[in-house]
Amino acid sequence: MISIDRPSRTADLGDVRVANRAAVLRHVRLHAPCSRADVAARTGLNKATVSSLVGELVEHGLLRETGLTENRVGRPATMLVLDGSRYVGLGLRIGADELVVVAVDVAGERVLTWRRAFAAATAGPDETVAALAALARRAINRVTGTGRTVLGLTVGVPGPVDADGVVPAAPALGWRGVPLAAALRRALRDPGFPIGVDTDANLAVSAELRHGPYAGTADLVHLTGGPTAGVVSGGRLLRGGRGFAGEIGHLPVLPDGPACGCGRRGCLAALVGVDAVVRRLLPDALQDGPVTDHLPEIERIQALARAGNDPVRTGLTEVGRQLGRAVCVLVDLLDPEVVVLGGHLAALAPWLLPAVRAELADRTLAPPPVVRVEASTLGSEASALGGATAALATVEAGHLPAA
């Protein structure tokens, strides 16, 4: 006879309470300031349950009361908001030429944003992990010095990531088989909070979904400067069977195009990636060797384009056309409502978007209205911001922070 382990009633009730906590936190996040009665009415929970949950969440520093409001029918009510004073999540991003760290509190406010120029593409995994750990320690010391507790840390990398936090391949960094989560945990000497790793595109689209102007959009694509696509479909992050969805940087766009770091030719990354754009528009930038900090070069391109420099503007139009062909593939496959351009693509969007939109109008099979293509407003910190938000996911799911 087969014995079946059945969950206890205590476990069932505990799971229900966790789900109810998550519902209360979600409602307050979306509708604050709001009262206990508002929460009960909108979530369907009874008033006694809401009162108990709110008391628990206030005690653990996740909600706070802001006082009474009389601007309502009936008796004055005590209003609730998320409490950002006690806990933060950390997000880090490894780019080919920079490291970024962002700390976000439970209320969704940024506590800090730091960028450090760093040539990860030439430094190698060990040196990059050491630099990343040093930046993380600085951020941890800063936020804990203000009395806050770090609940977790998530790193975004320009390449696929498996379930164990291993990066199988990141051509932009020259990495293969790097166990990033384990290496960073060792470098931080097991800091006492979870460390996660995800693709920078997944984290960037998660940041758009929470913090960007298209927050709440059910079908959304964020195209990083990598370029890699982070995809939200039907309100859910699309990861694929092994977590590698969205890796379009090596989509062949021009069979006879320039050589790509992956060993093939004409890949999207070799046409619209930041190295490719700088090489095409600022050939003098490479006279002293590879560019190790692209920000000044992108600013030079912006200045030349604003000044009406014909070769630069013509080059940007061609980059926009090539990018538009890849966006057409995304639109025909995924049918998103909005495609958001991030990284250097966002910085150069005023000159890229007309060509991208023209390609969409000419090539996509999707019926009108044509999908919106816009520049991200979150800057190069998008994936780090998404990482910080992801680090708070356990609390947002209704689990109380450890005492």
Rosetta blueprint (number, residue, H / E / L):
1 M L
2 I L
3 S L
4 I L
5 D L
6 R L
7 P L
8 S L
9 R H
10 T H
11 A H
12 D H
13 L H
14 G H
15 D H
16 V H
17 R H
18 V H
19 A H
20 N H
21 R H
22 A H
23 A H
24 V H
25 L H
26 R H
27 H H
28 V H
29 R H
30 L H
31 H H
32 A L
33 P L
34 C E
35 S E
36 R H
37 A H
38 D H
39 V H
40 A H
41 A H
42 R H
43 T H
44 G L
45 L L
46 N L
47 K H
48 A H
49 T H
50 V H
51 S H
52 S H
53 L H
54 V H
55 G H
56 E H
57 L H
58 V H
59 E H
60 H L
61 G L
62 L L
63 L E
64 R E
65 E E
66 T E
67 G E
68 L E
69 T E
70 E L
71 N L
72 R L
73 V L
74 G L
75 R L
76 P L
77 A E
78 T E
79 M E
80 L E
81 V E
82 L E
83 D L
84 G L
85 S L
86 R L
87 Y E
88 V E
89 G E
90 L E
91 G E
92 L E
93 R E
94 I E
95 G L
96 A L
97 D L
98 E E
99 L E
100 V E
101 V E
102 V E
103 A E
104 V E
105 D E
106 V L
107 A L
108 G L
109 E L
110 R E
111 V E
112 L E
113 T E
114 W E
115 R E
116 R E
117 A E
118 F L
119 A L
120 A H
121 A H
122 T H
123 A H
124 G L
125 P H
126 D H
127 E H
128 T H
129 V H
130 A H
131 A H
132 L H
133 A H
134 A H
135 L H
136 A H
137 R H
138 R H
139 A H
140 I H
141 N H
142 R H
143 V H
144 T H
145 G L
146 T L
147 G L
148 R L
149 T E
150 V E
151 L E
152 G E
153 L E
154 T E
155 V E
156 G E
157 V E
158 P L
159 G L
160 P L
161 V L
162 D L
163 A L
164 D L
165 G L
166 V L
167 V E
168 P E
169 A E
170 A E
171 P L
172 A L
173 L L
174 G L
175 W E
176 R E
177 G E
178 V E
179 P L
180 L H
181 A H
182 A H
183 A H
184 L H
185 R H
186 R H
187 A H
188 L L
189 R L
190 D L
191 P L
192 G L
193 F L
194 P L
195 I E
196 G E
197 V E
198 D E
199 T E
200 D H
201 A H
202 N H
203 L H
204 A H
205 V H
206 S H
207 A H
208 E H
209 L H
210 R H
211 H H
212 G L
213 P L
214 Y L
215 A L
216 G L
217 T L
218 A L
219 D L
220 L E
221 V E
222 H E
223 L E
224 T L
225 G L
226 G L
227 P L
228 T L
229 A E
230 G E
231 V E
232 V E
233 S E
234 G L
235 G L
236 R E
237 L E
238 L L
239 R L
240 G L
241 G L
242 R L
243 G L
244 F L
245 A L
246 G L
247 E L
248 I L
249 G L
250 H L
251 L L
252 P E
253 V L
254 L L
255 P L
256 D L
257 G L
258 P L
259 A E
260 C L
261 G L
262 C L
263 G L
264 R L
265 R E
266 G L
267 C E
268 L H
269 A H
270 A H
271 L H
272 V H
273 G L
274 V H
275 D H
276 A H
277 V H
278 V H
279 R H
280 R H
281 L H
282 L L
283 P H
284 D H
285 A H
286 L H
287 Q L
288 D L
289 G L
290 P L
291 V L
292 T L
293 D L
294 H L
295 L H
296 P H
297 E H
298 I H
299 E H
300 R H
301 I H
302 Q H
303 A H
304 L H
305 A H
306 R H
307 A L
308 G L
309 N L
310 D H
311 P H
312 V H
313 R H
314 T H
315 G H
316 L H
317 T H
318 E H
319 V H
320 G H
321 R H
322 Q H
323 L H
324 G H
325 R H
326 A H
327 V H
328 C H
329 V H
330 L H
331 V H
332 D H
333 L H
334 L H
335 D L
336 P L
337 E L
338 V E
339 V E
340 V E
341 L E
342 G L
343 G H
344 H H
345 L H
346 A H
347 A H
348 L L
349 A H
350 P H
351 W H
352 L H
353 L H
354 P H
355 A H
356 V H
357 R H
358 A H
359 E H
360 L H
361 A H
362 D H
363 R H
364 T L
365 L L
366 A L
367 P L
368 P L
369 P L
370 V L
371 V L
372 R E
373 V E
374 E E
375 A E
376 S L
377 T L
378 L L
379 G H
380 S H
381 E H
382 A H
383 S H
384 A H
385 L H
386 G H
387 G H
388 A H
389 T H
390 A H
391 A L
392 L L
393 A H
394 T H
395 V H
396 E H
397 A L
398 G L
399 H L
400 L L
401 P L
402 A L
403 A L
